Amino acid sequence: MTAQLSDILHYQGNAHSMCNEPLSKYLNDRPIKFVMLSTALNRGYRAGWLLSENKLYLIDLKAHLDHDNYVGLDYLFPQQEKVFADWYSGTIKINQGDLIKYVHSGYGSVYQRSVYLVIEKGRLINEYVKNNNSLISKARRILEKLTTRKYVNDYMFIDKRE
């Protein structure tokens, strides 16, 4: 799968790319299907979210009905500007800091920090941070080993120090 355009979460005064799709749980229970116009947006929509006062809200939507027409939040929730996401329970992951490793699949890329927001029926009940800087150190060690060895074939290295 191609790396995906993420939904956006407004949290603590900043906009963050999300590694989850909370709206999919809402759509799974309904006969609503959006059209994929790009492999980078296979779900056919992009949503905007707000985490405010420990509640998760859907605040924006751009969804494709076909190649020429798209709809907004009003299509799913008429006359609402902000919708409390009480259907969603799960852990939302947002990334912060520099990109450490790009993965051309889903939301697999790794950044310096991963923030996990545990949501239960639309309410934030816990949050924790995972520091991924140890991956930078590991990558540096691997690179150092590779620069002190000579490549022989797909499976074997020999030391350059002969």
Buried (B, 14 or more C-beta within 10 A) or exposed (E): EEBBBBBBBBBEEEEBBBBBBBBEBBBEEEEBEBBEEEEEBBBBBBBBBBBBEEBBBBBBBBBBBEEEEBBEBEBBBEEEEEBBBEBBBEEBBBBBEEEBEEEEEEBEBBBBBBBBBBBEEBBBEEBEEEEBEEBBEEEEEEEEEEEEBEEEEEEEEEEEEE
